[in-house]
Amino acid sequence: MSEDEKTPAREVIADYAQQHFRYFRTADGTVYAQKNGHPVARPIRSQGTSGSHRQELMVGLFNDGLGVFNGTSLKEALDLIEALAMSQPVQQVHIRVAPGFDGATWLDLGRTDGKSVRIHPTGWDILTPDPAEVCWRRTQLTGELPLPVKDTDGKGIDLLLRLCNFATAETECLAIAWLIGCLGPSVPVPAPFLTGPQGAGKSTGGRMLVRVIEGMSGDLRRAPKDEENLITAVAAGWVTALDNLSHMAPDLSDAMCCIVTGAETVKRALHTDGDVYRARYRRPLLLTGIDVGVIRPDLAERLLPLRLERPGVRRTEAELWGEFAEILPIVLGSLLDLTVKVRAAEANIPTDLRMADFAHLCAQLDAATGWGALNAYRASLDDLNDDVIEGDLLAQTVLQHAADIAPGSEQRMTSTEWLHCLTRLYSGEDCRPLPKGWPTTGKVLSDRLKRLQPTLAARGVLIDSGRTKEGRYIEMARPTAPPPHQQEAMV
C-alpha cells in the first residue's frame, strides 16, 4: 500500500475512540469520555495523575494492536472528538454521591470495576450504574470504600460509636444524622464542629466520620490560606475536613457558609481572554478544634457542634485503625440500612430553623428510631447562639436594652439614634472606652444588627427595619408568644 493510501493516524485514533468510548459535555462545556459500559468519566483535556483519558486511549490503542501514536496525532484526534461532543446532550458528572432514576440515589464505592451502591425507597443494592443514569468523576481524593455488608441489624452503628469519644447520646445521634445527610446529593447539611478538651480524640473522631464516606484514604487537612485554594480542594472531593482550627477569619467564615449551602464562582479560563470557568460547589464540611474564637452568626446557623471527652483507656494508632478498617464494611452496611428507614419515615418539616432540610432529616430519624435528634439539634443551636452572644459585645448590649422593653411592645428609632442609645448604655456612668470593632456610624450599626437578627430572635428580641415619610428606622420588639419550637414543646 502506498503512502497516499494509508489512513491518517488521527482518523485511526478518532475511529477507535468513538467505537470504545462515549463522549458528552457538561453544562459548563467540559467534554468527558466514558468507556462503554463503565460509569467513570474523565475529562478529555485532563493531564491528571489519577488517570487521564489520553492515557487510557493510548493504552487501549497499544493493547489492541493498533500501535503507538505520537502526540500530534493524539491532539488532532482529541480536537476533533471535542468538537463533535459539543453537539451531544448535556449530562452532569458527580463525585461520590449522585441522584438516580425513580427517587434513588447512588454512592460511588471508588472501585475500578465501577460497582456502586444504589439506595432506593425499598432498600439498597450493589450494582454497576447505567452510564445514562450516573457518570462518576474521580480524582486523587476519591478513595475506595469496601463492599458494605447486608443485614447487619444495626450492629455497625454501635461499633462506630464505641470507637468515638462523643460526650453524650445526643451528640452521637447528631453525628449519625450528619452521616446520613452526606449520602444525599441534594440536601445541605450543617458542618460538624468536633470540639472538646485536649486529648479528646477530635482529629481521630473526625477521620472516622470522614472515612465512613470517603474510605480509608480520607483524611483531615489544614485550612487553606485563601478562598481559591479552599474551593479547589472542595471541588475535588465530597467531604472536606479541616483540622485543628484555632481562628476563623471573616473570609474563611464566609467561604464555609457558601460551601455548606452552595455557591458558584466564576473566573477566567486559562490561556483565554474572554472565556470563563464556572465552579459550582456544595459539599459536606467537617471541622475540628478546641476553640475558634468568635463565631459569626451566619456561620453559627450552619454548624453542628459535637463535643467529645477524653477517653479513659488509650489505644495505639495501629490497633485503633486496624479495628476500624475491619468493621468499616459493617458500619457502612448499617448506615445504608438506617438511611433507607429514615428516608421512608414521615415527619413534619420544622419551619423555624435555617437548615430546614437537615432539621427534617433529624425529625425523620426520630420517627424511625425514637432517638430525639431534632431536640438535640435545637439544643446545639442554642449553645451556638450563646457562643455568638458571649463573643459580641453589641449583642450583649442589645439584649440588656431589650430587657427593659415590655413584652408585646416595640421601640423605633433611626440607626443614628440607636447608636447613641446603645453606646451610652455600654459606656455607663463611668464612661468606659468603647471596644475595638464597636459601630462608629448608624450604617455600620444597621449592618451589624442585620447580621445578628437570627441570634437575637432566638433570645426573644426581634429586629426589623423600614421607612416612613420621615426616613428609615430600626425597630426593636419583644413578642409575647414564645418561639414556634417552644410552643410545640408545651403542647
C-alpha positions in Angstrom: 0.0 0.0 0.0 1.3 3.4 -1.0 1.8 6.2 1.5 -1.2 8.1 -0.1 -3.5 5.1 0.6 -2.7 4.9 4.4 -5.3 6.1 6.8 -4.1 9.1 8.7 -3.2 8.4 12.3 -5.7 11.0 13.6 -8.5 9.2 11.8 -7.4 5.8 13.2 -7.4 7.2 16.7 -10.8 9.1 16.3 -12.5 5.9 14.9 -11.1 3.8 17.7 -12.2 6.3 20.3 -15.7 6.6 19.0 -16.1 2.8 19.0 -14.9 2.3 22.5 -15.9 5.4 24.4 -18.9 7.6 24.8 -18.3 11.4 24.7 -20.6 14.1 26.2 -20.4 17.5 27.6 -21.4 19.1 30.9 -23.3 22.4 31.4 -20.0 24.3 31.7 -18.8 23.0 28.3 -16.3 20.4 29.6 -16.1 17.3 27.4 -15.9 14.0 29.1 -15.1 10.5 27.9 -16.8 7.4 29.3 -15.7 3.9 28.5 -18.5 1.8 27.0 -20.4 0.1 29.9 -18.3 1.8 32.6 -19.7 4.6 34.9 -16.5 6.6 35.4 -16.0 9.6 33.2 -12.8 11.5 32.6 -12.4 15.0 31.0 -10.6 14.5 27.7 -8.3 17.5 28.4 -7.2 16.3 31.9 -3.5 15.6 32.4 -4.0 14.5 36.0 -2.1 11.7 37.6 -5.3 10.0 38.7 -5.7 8.7 35.1 -6.4 10.8 32.1 -8.5 9.9 29.0 -5.4 10.5 26.9 -3.6 7.8 28.9 -6.4 5.2 28.7 -6.8 5.9 24.9 -3.0 5.3 24.3 -3.1 2.1 26.4 -6.2 0.8 24.5 -4.7 1.5 21.1 -1.5 -0.3 22.1 -3.2 -3.3 23.7 -5.5 -3.8 20.7 -2.5 -3.9 18.3 -3.1 -0.5 16.6 0.3 0.8 17.5 1.9 3.7 19.4 0.9 7.2 18.1 2.7 10.5 18.5 1.4 13.5 20.5 0.5 15.4 17.4 -1.9 12.7 16.1 -3.5 12.3 19.5 -4.0 16.1 19.8 -5.6 16.3 16.4 -7.9 13.4 17.1 -9.0 14.8 20.5 -9.6 18.2 19.0 -12.0 16.6 16.5 -13.7 14.5 19.2 -14.1 17.5 21.4 -15.7 19.5 18.6 -18.1 16.6 17.8 -19.0 16.2 21.5 -20.2 19.8 21.8 -23.3 18.8 19.8 -24.2 15.9 22.2 -26.8 16.3 25.0 -25.6 17.8 28.3 -25.1 15.4 31.2 -23.9 16.0 34.7 -20.9 14.3 36.4 -20.8 13.6 40.1 -18.3 12.9 42.9 -19.1 10.2 45.4 -22.9 10.7 45.6 -25.5 11.3 42.8 -29.2 11.3 42.2 -30.6 8.5 40.1 -33.9 7.5 38.5 -37.2 6.9 40.3 -36.1 8.6 43.5 -32.9 6.6 44.0 -29.5 7.9 44.9 -26.1 6.4 44.3 -22.9 6.1 46.3 -19.6 5.6 44.4 -17.5 2.9 46.1 -14.4 4.1 44.2 -13.7 0.7 42.8 -12.0 0.1 39.5 -14.9 -2.2 38.4 -17.4 0.7 38.8 -19.6 -1.1 41.3 -21.7 1.4 43.3 -24.5 1.3 45.9 -28.0 2.2 44.7 -30.2 3.4 47.6 -33.8 3.2 46.6 -37.1 3.5 48.6 -37.3 -0.2 49.4 -33.6 -0.9 50.2 -30.1 -0.8 48.7 -28.2 -2.9 46.2 -24.6 -3.1 44.9 -24.7 -2.5 41.1 -22.8 -1.1 38.2 -24.9 2.0 37.2 -26.0 2.6 33.7 -23.8 5.4 32.2 -27.0 7.1 31.0 -28.1 7.4 34.7 -24.9 8.2 36.6 -21.5 9.4 35.5 -18.8 9.4 38.2 -16.0 11.8 38.3 -12.9 10.5 40.1 -9.9 12.5 41.5 -6.9 11.7 43.7 -9.2 12.4 46.7 -11.7 9.7 45.7 -10.8 6.8 48.0 -12.1 3.2 47.7 -14.9 2.0 50.0 -15.3 -1.7 50.9 -18.4 -3.6 49.8 -21.0 -2.9 52.5 -22.4 -5.9 54.5 -26.1 -6.7 54.2 -28.4 -7.5 57.1 -26.3 -6.1 60.0 -29.3 -5.4 62.3 -27.7 -2.0 63.2 -24.6 -3.5 64.6 -22.3 -1.2 62.7 -23.7 1.9 64.3 -22.9 0.6 67.7 -19.4 -0.5 66.6 -18.7 3.0 65.2 -19.9 4.9 68.3 -17.9 2.6 70.5 -14.7 3.9 68.9 -15.6 7.5 69.1 -15.4 9.6 72.3 -18.7 11.5 71.9 -19.7 13.1 75.3 -23.5 12.4 75.2 -26.1 10.2 73.4 -27.5 13.4 71.8 -24.1 14.1 70.2 -24.0 10.5 68.9 -27.4 10.8 67.2 -26.4 14.1 65.6 -23.2 12.5 64.2 -25.3 9.7 62.7 -27.7 12.2 61.2 -24.9 14.0 59.6 -23.5 10.8 58.0 -27.0 10.1 56.6 -27.1 13.6 55.2 -23.8 13.1 53.5 -25.5 10.3 51.4 -28.0 12.8 50.0 -26.8 14.6 46.9 -29.2 17.5 47.2 -29.7 18.0 50.9 -27.4 20.7 52.6 -26.1 19.5 55.9 -24.5 21.7 58.7 -20.8 21.3 59.3 -20.0 19.2 62.4 -17.5 21.1 64.6 -15.8 18.5 66.8 -14.7 20.2 70.0 -13.5 19.2 73.4 -10.5 19.3 75.8 -7.0 18.5 74.6 -6.6 14.8 74.1 -10.3 14.1 73.5 -9.6 12.5 70.1 -11.1 15.2 68.0 -8.9 14.6 65.0 -9.3 10.8 65.3 -13.1 11.1 65.6 -13.2 13.4 62.6 -11.2 11.0 60.5 -13.5 8.2 61.4 -16.6 10.1 60.3 -14.9 11.1 57.1 -13.7 7.6 56.3 -17.2 6.1 56.6 -18.0 8.2 53.4 -14.6 8.6 51.8 -12.8 5.3 52.6 -9.6 4.7 54.5 -7.7 7.2 52.4 -9.9 10.1 53.6 -8.1 12.4 56.0 -8.2 15.8 57.6 -6.4 18.9 56.2 -5.1 22.2 57.4 -7.3 25.1 56.4 -6.0 26.7 53.2 -4.7 30.2 53.4 -7.0 31.7 50.8 -10.5 31.1 49.4 -9.3 30.0 46.0 -7.3 27.1 47.4 -10.1 26.1 49.6 -12.6 26.0 46.7 -10.1 23.9 44.7 -9.8 21.3 47.5 -13.6 21.3 48.0 -14.3 20.7 44.3 -12.0 17.7 44.1 -13.8 15.6 46.7 -17.1 15.1 48.5 -16.4 15.6 52.3 -14.0 18.4 53.1 -12.5 18.1 56.7 -10.4 20.9 58.2 -8.3 20.0 61.3 -7.3 21.9 64.4 -8.8 25.3 63.6 -7.8 28.0 66.1 -9.1 31.1 64.3 -12.0 31.8 62.0 -11.1 34.8 59.7 -14.2 36.6 58.2 -13.3 35.5 54.6 -12.9 31.9 55.7 -16.1 32.0 57.7 -18.0 33.4 54.6 -16.4 30.7 52.4 -17.6 28.0 54.7 -21.1 29.3 54.6 -21.0 29.0 50.8 -19.6 25.5 50.9 -22.4 24.3 53.3 -25.4 25.8 51.4 -23.9 26.0 47.9 -22.5 28.8 45.7 -20.8 29.3 42.4 -17.5 31.0 41.5 -16.6 32.4 38.0 -13.0 33.0 36.9 -11.2 33.5 33.7 -10.3 30.3 31.9 -6.6 29.7 31.4 -4.9 30.9 28.3 -8.0 32.9 27.1 -9.1 36.5 27.1 -12.9 36.2 27.2 -13.8 32.7 28.2 -14.7 32.0 31.9 -14.7 28.9 34.1 -17.7 28.2 36.4 -17.2 26.2 39.5 -20.3 25.2 41.4 -19.9 23.5 44.8 -22.0 22.4 47.8 -20.2 19.9 49.9 -20.4 18.3 53.4 -17.9 20.1 55.6 -16.3 18.9 58.9 -14.2 21.0 61.3 -12.2 20.1 64.4 -10.6 22.4 67.1 -10.6 23.3 70.7 -11.7 26.9 70.3 -12.0 29.1 67.1 -12.8 32.3 68.9 -15.7 34.5 67.9 -18.2 32.7 65.6 -20.1 34.9 63.2 -23.9 34.4 63.4 -24.4 33.3 59.8 -21.8 30.5 60.2 -23.3 29.5 63.6 -26.5 28.6 61.9 -24.6 26.2 59.6 -22.6 24.5 62.3 -23.3 21.3 64.2 -21.3 21.2 67.5 -20.2 17.7 68.5 -18.5 17.6 71.9 -16.0 14.8 72.7 -14.5 13.8 76.0 -11.1 12.3 76.9 -11.1 8.5 76.8 -10.4 6.5 79.9 -8.2 4.0 78.1 -5.7 4.9 75.3 -5.0 2.7 72.3 -2.2 2.6 69.7 -2.9 4.0 66.3 -2.2 0.6 64.6 -4.7 -1.1 66.9 -7.4 1.5 66.5 -7.3 1.9 62.8 -6.9 -1.9 62.3 -10.2 -2.4 64.1 -11.8 0.5 62.2 -10.8 -1.0 58.8 -12.2 -4.4 59.9 -15.6 -3.0 61.0 -16.0 -0.4 58.1 -18.0 -2.8 55.8 -20.4 -3.5 58.7 -20.6 0.2 59.6 -21.3 1.2 56.0 -24.0 -1.5 55.7 -25.7 -0.4 58.9 -25.6 3.2 57.8 -27.2 2.3 54.5 -30.0 0.3 56.2 -30.7 3.2 58.5 -30.7 5.7 55.6 -33.4 3.7 53.9 -35.5 3.6 57.0 -35.1 7.3 57.6 -36.0 8.3 54.1 -39.2 6.2 54.3 -40.2 7.8 57.6 -42.8 10.5 57.6 -42.3 13.6 59.7 -43.3 17.3 59.7 -40.8 19.8 58.4 -39.7 22.3 61.0 -40.2 25.8 59.7 -38.2 27.8 62.3 -34.7 26.6 61.6 -32.3 27.8 58.9 -31.1 24.4 57.8 -34.7 23.1 57.3 -33.6 20.1 55.2 -31.3 18.8 57.9 -33.9 19.5 60.6 -36.4 17.5 58.6 -33.9 14.7 58.4 -33.5 14.8 62.2 -37.3 14.6 62.5 -37.3 11.6 60.2 -34.5 9.9 62.2 -36.6 10.4 65.3 -39.6 8.9 63.7 -37.5 5.9 62.6 -35.6 5.3 65.8 -37.0 7.5 68.6 -33.6 9.0 69.3 -34.5 12.7 69.8 -32.2 14.1 67.2 -34.3 17.2 66.5 -34.3 18.3 70.1 -30.6 17.7 70.2 -30.1 19.8 67.1 -32.2 22.7 68.6 -30.1 22.5 71.8 -26.9 22.6 69.9 -28.1 25.8 68.0 -29.0 27.4 71.4 -25.5 26.7 72.6 -24.0 28.2 69.5 -26.2 31.3 70.0 -24.8 31.6 73.5 -21.3 31.5 72.0 -22.1 34.2 69.5 -23.6 36.4 72.2 -20.6 35.8 74.5 -18.3 36.9 71.8 -20.2 40.0 70.6 -20.5 43.0 73.0 -23.0 44.7 70.7 -25.4 41.7 71.0 -25.0 41.7 74.8 -25.8 45.4 74.9 -28.9 45.0 72.7 -30.2 42.2 75.0 -29.5 44.4 78.0 -31.6 47.2 76.5 -34.3 44.9 75.3 -34.8 43.6 78.9 -36.5 47.0 79.6 -38.9 46.7 76.7 -42.3 45.3 77.8 -43.4 42.1 76.1 -45.7 42.8 73.1 -44.3 46.3 72.6 -41.6 47.8 70.3 -39.3 50.8 70.0 -38.5 52.7 66.8 -35.5 54.9 66.2 -33.2 55.9 63.5 -29.9 54.0 63.2 -28.0 57.0 64.5 -30.3 57.3 67.5 -29.9 53.6 68.2 -26.1 54.0 68.0 -26.2 56.8 70.6 -28.6 54.9 72.8 -26.6 51.6 72.8 -23.3 53.4 73.1 -24.5 55.3 76.2 -25.7 52.0 77.7 -22.4 50.3 77.1 -20.3 53.1 78.4 -22.3 53.6 81.5 -21.8 56.2 84.1 -18.1 55.6 84.3 -17.7 56.2 80.5 -15.6 53.1 79.9 -13.9 53.1 76.5 -15.6 51.5 73.5 -14.2 48.2 72.4 -12.4 47.6 69.1 -15.0 47.0 66.4 -17.8 48.9 68.0 -20.0 50.5 65.3 -18.9 54.1 64.5 -21.8 55.1 62.3 -25.5 54.4 62.0 -25.0 52.5 58.8 -22.4 50.2 60.4 -24.8 49.6 63.3 -27.6 48.7 60.9 -25.5 46.2 59.1 -24.3 44.6 62.3 -27.9 44.3 63.6 -29.0 42.6 60.3 -26.2 40.0 60.8 -27.3 39.5 64.4 -31.0 39.1 63.6 -31.3 35.3 63.9 -29.2 35.2 67.1 -31.3 37.9 68.8 -34.5 36.4 67.6 -33.6 33.2 69.3 -33.4 35.2 72.5 -36.8 36.8 72.0 -35.7 40.1 70.5 -36.9 40.9 67.0 -35.0 43.5 64.9 -36.7 45.0 61.9 -36.3 48.0 59.6 -38.5 50.1 57.4 -39.1 53.5 56.0 -41.7 56.3 56.7 -42.1 59.8 55.4 -39.6 61.0 58.0 -37.0 58.5 56.9 -35.6 55.0 57.6 -35.9 53.4 61.1 -34.9 50.3 63.0 -37.4 48.6 65.2 -36.7 46.5 68.3 -39.5 44.4 69.7 -40.2 41.7 72.2 -43.1 39.3 71.1 -45.5 38.0 73.7 -45.6 34.4 72.2 -42.6 32.1 72.6 -40.7 30.8 69.5 -42.5 28.1 67.5 -40.4 25.2 68.8 -41.1 26.2 72.4 -44.8 26.3 71.6 -44.5 22.7 70.2 -42.7 21.6 73.4 -45.6 23.0 75.6 -48.3 21.1 73.6 
